[in-house]
Amino acid sequence: MTARNDSKQKKVILITGASRGIGAYTACLLASQGHQVIINYAHNDQEANRIVDKIQTAGGSASAFKANIQYANEVKNLFDYVIQTYGKLDVLINNAGILRLNKIEQLDDDSIDEVFAINVKGAIYTMREAAQRLEQGGKIINLSSSVVGMNLEGYGVYTASKAAIESLTVILAKELRGRNITVNAIAPGPTATELFLNGKSEELISKLSLAAPLERLGTVEDIAAVLDFAVNDGSNWVNGQTLRVNGGII
């Protein structure tokens, strides 16, 4: 992570679910480039503050704000904080999400409600606020998943939630016509994060590791590199797209 001091490049970036995994690594990477990063999180104060301290110790700018994005009022408070503290918002990275695995016939009501509350409703709430508050030339980047194309057994409700994200991405990009705001989605394949590894057998992890032609799991570094591209000006002509980052698994 090499720091970049070009003031023209500096942006105010809000990352939801950024206290760990892909979100945390991406926050550190973008802060190292001189961007101002807001780390949103729902539960773990200690982890969120650890990431903020790490960024600040390295000379970057970051703050944390606790808000559960499944609640519209908390999302509004989050965006109020960003605008009041930084004066503007340039980029939203919609990274928060949960994964619940089970066959459709075995899904309980609470799991269905929880996945859609966070992965779909939460993303809509943050996209709605961003659409109203982003600066001209801003960017909205939604995290989808390559399971949308893989159609794996046991991933039904999660896949449905991410398919919704991809459709919403295209629709919002069209609705923001004339404002020079891009809306894109990044769709990782199997990636070695706590969210992915939790609850899976060694046999399943090994099987998924070998499924892509590159024969390994993705890393947070792989995904953050593409998010870096999506945030910065090299992606200005990319709009309404889903970028699949999965080693060729589909």
N, C-alpha and C positions, 0 to 999 in steps of 0.2 A: 504494500500500500504506500505509494509515493505521494506525498503531499503536493498540491498544486496551488499556487498563490495568485492565479489570474482572477482578479475581482469580477470580471465579466462572466465568469463561469459560476459564481457563487449563487446558490439557490436555497430557498427554504423548503425543506422536504419533510413531509409527515409520513411515517411508516407505521402502519398498524401491526400489532402483534410482534413487536420488535425487541422483546426482552430475551429472545433466544433464537437459535437456529438460523435460517436464511435471513430473517429480518434483522437479527443482531449483527451478523457478519456484514450485511449490506450497509447498515447504519455506520459501522466503523469504517468501511471502505469509502463511503460517500463523504463522511466527515473529514477523512484524511485528505480529500481533494479541496477542502475549504467550504463545502456546503454546510449549512446550518440544519441540523437534524433533530426532529422531535420523535422520541420513542414512545409510542403508545403501547399500553399493556393493560391487561384486565385484572390480574391477580398478584403476580410475584413482584412485590416492591424491591426486594433484595436484588433480584436478577436485573431488573430495569435500572436500578441505581448503579449496579456494577458496570453495566455497559456505558452509562453516562460518565462515570468516573474514568473508565478506560479511555473514552474519547477525549475527555478534557485533559487527562494526564498527557496524552499524545499531542496536545495543542489544538484540538478541534473544538467545535461548538455543538453542544447537544443539551437537551433537556428531556425530561420524562413527564408524561401525563397519563394518569390512570383513568381509563374509561372502558366500559364493556360495550362494544359496538353493536350488540344486539338490542340495545336500548337507544331510541332516537334522541332522547333528551341528553344522554351522556355523549353521544356523537356531537350534538350541537355545542355542548360545553367544551369538548375537545377542540373544535374548530374555533370557537370564541377565544380559547386560550392561545391558539397559534396566532391568530390575527392580532390580538391585543399585545402579545409578547414580541412578535417579530414584524408586525406591520403588514404582512402579506403571506400568501402561500403560493409556491410555484409548482410543487409536485406532490401528488398523493400516491403512495404505494400501498395498495390494498393487500396486505400480506396475512392478516389475521384469519385463522381458519381452524376447524377441528375435523378429525377423521373418526368415524365410527364404522366398524366392519361387521357385517352380518348378512346372511342371505335375506332377500326381501321378505320371504314368508316368516322369518324369525325376528324381524325388526320390531322393537317395542316403540310405543308412541313417543316416549321421552327422547329417544335417540333421533328419531325423525325430526321432531320439533327443534331439538338442540342444533342439529346440523344446519337446518334451514334458517334458524334464527341468527346464527353467526355467519355462515358462509354465504347466504343469499341476502336476508334482510339487512344484516350488518353492512354488507358491501353496498347495498342500495342506499342505505342511510349515508354512508361516507361519500358515495358518488354524488348523491343529491347535494350534500353540503359543498363538495368540491366544485360541482357545476355552477353553484351560485357564487363561490368566493375565489376561485382561482384567478390568478393574473392572466392577462393576455399572453399567449405563448406558453401557457402551462401544460402540464402533463398528468394524466391519470393512468396508472399502471396497475392492473388487476392480476392477482395470482390465480391462475387456473391450475389444471393438472393434465398430464398426458393420459390419465385414465379415461378421459373423455373419448379417446380413440381406441383404447385397449379393451374396454368393456369387460373388466375382470369380475368374476363371480365374487360376491361378498362386498363389492364396492358400489352397490346400486344407489344408495341414498347420497353418498359422497359424489359419485359421478354425476348424478342429476343436479346436485348443487353447483358443480363446476361447469356443466353444460350451460346452466343458466347464466353464469358469469360471462362465458364467451359470447352468448347472444346479447347480453346487456352491454358488453364492450362495444360491439358494432353499432347498436342502436344509439348509445350515448355519443359515440363519435359523430354520427350523423346529426344528432340533435344539437350539437355544439358548433355546427356549421357557421363560419364567418367570425369565429372568436379566436382562431389560431390556437386552439387547444386540442392536443392529440389524446386519444384514448386507445390503449393497447392492453393485451393480456400476455403474460408469460406462463407457459405450461410446462413445468418440470416433469421429467420422468422420475422413476425411483431414485430417491436422493437420501443419503445417509444422514438423516436428521432424527431427533427424538420422536417427532410426530410419525415418521415412517417406520422406524424400527420397533416402536412400542407395540407389544402384543403379538409380534410375528415370530414364528419358529425359525431356527437356524436354517432349516431345510428350505423354507419359503424365501428367506433372505438370499440364500445362495442361488436359488432358482431365478429370482428377479435380477440378481447381480449379473448373471450370464445371459439374460434375455436380449439385451442390446448387442449389436455387432461389436461395440467397443468393450464388451464383457466386464463391466464394472458398474457399481452404483455411481450416480452423480454425487458431487460434493457441494457444500454451500458456496465454495469458491466458484464452481461452474455456473451456478445460478446467479450469484451476485455480479459476475462479469457481464451477464446479459442485462441484468437490471441497471448496471452502470451505463451500458449502451443506451438503454431505453430512457434514462434520466437525462443524458447529456445531448448536445446539439447534433451529434451524428445521426440521431434517430428522428430528426424533425420532419422527414418526409414519410415516415411510417405511421399509419393511422388506421384504426379499426381492424387491427390484425391480432392474431394469436400466434406467438412465436413459441414453437415447441423445442424444448431444451432437454433432450432425452437420450442422446447417444445413438439415435437411430432405432429406438425400440418400436416405433410405429412410423 
